[in-house]
Amino acid sequence: MPVTPAEGDITFTFSFENRVETLRLKYDTQTEIISPECGAFVNYINLDVADTSFEVVEILNNRLTLNAPVNVQIRVD
């Protein structure tokens, strides 16, 4: 599920065998003009947990990038 510059948050729902967990992440957008020829690029920054039913959620990288291997780590017991 992709993030969108029109919104400031995104909610994920995880269904397990006998339970459902949710994670809502919030973020800010920052538009950067690459060049007049290339146009604008939207950066997604300040990623943070807005709400969750998980006991442990850790933000490992608070800037969404294409080369970040992991942004959020969730522990499921």
LUMBA-835911 format. One line per 3 residues: number of its first residue (from 1); their letters; for each residue x, y, z negated of N, C-alpha, C, O. Coordinates in steps of 0.05 Angstrom, whole numbers, always signed. Example, Ala and Ser with C-alpha at 12.3 -4.5 7.8 and 13.67 -1.06 7.14 Angstrom:
2
1) AS) +264:-114:-156:+246:-90:-156:+264:-66:-156:+285:-66:-169 ~ +257:-45:-142:+273:-21:-143:+258:+1:-157:+268:+23:-161 $
END
This chain:
77
1) MPV) +17:-23:+0:+0:+0:+0:+18:+25:+0:+33:+29:-19 ~ +16:+41:+20:+34:+65:+22:+23:+88:+5:-1:+90:+0 ~ +42:+105:-4:+34:+130:-17:+26:+150:+4:+33:+147:+27 $
4) TPA) +13:+171:-4:+4:+191:+15:+8:+219:+3:+4:+223:-21 ~ +17:+238:+20:+21:+265:+10:-5:+279:+1:-4:+299:-14 ~ -28:+269:+10:-53:+282:+3:-61:+275:-26:-79:+288:-37 $
7) EGD) -49:+255:-37:-56:+246:-65:-32:+250:-83:-9:+254:-73 ~ -36:+250:-109:-14:+252:-128:-10:+227:-144:+6:+227:-163 ~ -25:+206:-137:-23:+181:-152:-32:+158:-135:-44:+161:-114 $
10) ITF) -25:+134:-144:-33:+110:-130:-38:+88:-151:-23:+86:-171 ~ -58:+72:-148:-65:+51:-167:-61:+24:-154:-71:+19:-131 ~ -48:+6:-168:-44:-22:-159:-60:-40:-178:-60:-36:-202 $
13) TFS) -73:-60:-167:-87:-80:-183:-74:-107:-177:-71:-116:-154 ~ -67:-121:-199:-54:-147:-197:-73:-168:-208:-81:-166:-231 ~ -79:-188:-193:-97:-210:-202:-80:-235:-207:-66:-245:-189 $
16) FEN) -82:-244:-231:-69:-269:-239:-90:-291:-243:-114:-286:-238 ~ -82:-314:-251:-102:-336:-254:-125:-330:-272:-148:-336:-265 ~ -120:-317:-294:-142:-312:-313:-143:-284:-323:-155:-278:-344 $
19) RVE) -131:-265:-309:-132:-237:-317:-125:-218:-294:-115:-226:-274 ~ -133:-193:-299:-127:-172:-279:-113:-150:-294:-121:-142:-316 ~ -91:-140:-283:-75:-118:-294:-74:-95:-274:-76:-100:-250 $
22) TLR) -72:-71:-284:-70:-48:-266:-46:-31:-273:-36:-31:-296 ~ -37:-16:-253:-15:+2:-256:-21:+27:-239:-24:+24:-215 ~ -22:+50:-252:-27:+75:-237:-1:+91:-240:+7:+98:-262 $
25) LKY) +10:+98:-217:+34:+114:-216:+28:+142:-205:+11:+145:-188 ~ +41:+162:-217:+37:+189:-207:+64:+198:-195:+85:+188:-202 ~ +62:+218:-177:+85:+228:-163:+80:+256:-153:+57:+264:-150 $
28) DTQ) +101:+270:-147:+99:+297:-135:+110:+294:-106:+126:+276:-100 ~ +101:+312:-89:+112:+313:-62:+128:+338:-58:+122:+359:-70 ~ +148:+336:-42:+166:+359:-35:+171:+358:-5:+183:+339:+4 $
31) TEI) +162:+378:+9:+166:+378:+38:+193:+391:+44:+200:+413:+34 ~ +208:+378:+61:+235:+387:+69:+235:+390:+99:+229:+371:+114 ~ +244:+414:+109:+247:+418:+138:+274:+407:+145:+295:+418:+138 $
34) ISP) +274:+386:+161:+299:+374:+169:+313:+392:+190:+336:+399:+187 ~ +298:+399:+211:+307:+418:+231:+283:+426:+248:+262:+412:+247 ~ +284:+448:+262:+261:+456:+278:+254:+434:+299:+231:+432:+307 $
37) ECG) +274:+419:+309:+269:+399:+329:+256:+374:+316:+239:+361:+328 ~ +265:+367:+292:+255:+342:+279:+230:+346:+263:+215:+328:+259 ~ +225:+370:+254:+202:+376:+237:+206:+371:+208:+229:+373:+198 $
40) AFV) +185:+365:+194:+186:+363:+165:+186:+334:+156:+178:+316:+170 ~ +197:+330:+132:+198:+303:+119:+187:+307:+91:+195:+326:+77 ~ +170:+289:+82:+158:+291:+55:+174:+273:+37:+177:+249:+41 $
43) NYI) +185:+284:+15:+198:+269:-6:+178:+264:-28:+163:+282:-35 ~ +179:+240:-39:+162:+233:-62:+180:+231:-86:+198:+214:-88 ~ +175:+249:-105:+193:+252:-128:+178:+251:-155:+153:+251:-155 $
46) NLD) +193:+249:-176:+181:+249:-204:+161:+226:-208:+141:+229:-221 ~ +168:+203:-197:+151:+179:-201:+150:+172:-230:+170:+171:-244 ~ +126:+168:-240:+122:+162:-269:+97:+145:-272:+79:+145:-255 $
49) VAD) +95:+132:-294:+71:+115:-301:+50:+134:-312:+54:+147:-332 ~ +27:+135:-299:+4:+151:-309:-13:+134:-327:-24:+144:-347 ~ -16:+108:-321:-33:+91:-337:-27:+62:-329:-21:+56:-306 $
52) TSF) -28:+44:-348:-23:+16:-342:-35:-2:-363:-38:+6:-386 ~ -41:-26:-356:-50:-46:-375:-27:-66:-381:-30:-83:-399 ~ -4:-63:-367:+19:-79:-373:+32:-70:-399:+32:-46:-405 $
55) EVV) +45:-88:-413:+59:-81:-438:+85:-66:-432:+92:-47:-446 ~ +99:-75:-412:+126:-64:-406:+127:-56:-376:+125:-74:-359 ~ +131:-31:-371:+135:-20:-344:+159:-1:-345:+159:+17:-362 $
58) EIL) +178:-5:-328:+202:+12:-328:+206:+24:-300:+206:+10:-280 ~ +209:+51:-300:+216:+65:-275:+246:+63:-272:+260:+75:-288 ~ +255:+50:-251:+284:+47:-246:+294:+69:-227:+317:+77:-229 $
61) NNR) +277:+79:-210:+285:+101:-192:+260:+119:-189:+240:+110:-178 ~ +262:+144:-198:+238:+161:-198:+234:+176:-172:+218:+194:-170 ~ +250:+170:-152:+247:+182:-125:+243:+159:-105:+260:+142:-102 $
64) LTL) +220:+160:-92:+214:+139:-72:+231:+144:-47:+228:+164:-34 ~ +247:+124:-40:+264:+126:-17:+262:+100:-1:+255:+79:-12 ~ +270:+101:+24:+269:+77:+40:+291:+57:+32:+288:+33:+37 $
67) NAP) +313:+67:+21:+335:+49:+14:+337:+41:-15:+356:+28:-23 ~ +317:+48:-31:+317:+40:-59:+307:+11:-61:+284:+5:-53 ~ +323:-7:-71:+314:-35:-73:+291:-39:-92:+273:-56:-87 $
70) VNV) +290:-24:-114:+269:-27:-134:+263:+0:-146:+282:+14:-155 ~ +238:+7:-147:+230:+32:-161:+218:+27:-188:+223:+41:-207 ~ +202:+6:-190:+188:+0:-215:+192:-30:-221:+190:-47:-204 $
73) QIR) +197:-34:-247:+200:-62:-257:+178:-67:-277:+174:-52:-296 ~ +163:-89:-273:+141:-97:-291:+148:-123:-304:+156:-142:-290 ~ +144:-125:-330:+148:-151:-343:+121:-163:-348:+103:-151:-360 $
76) VD) +118:-188:-339:+93:-202:-343:+99:-227:-361:+115:-244:-354 ~ +85:-228:-383:+89:-250:-402:+67:-270:-399:+67:-291:-413 $
END
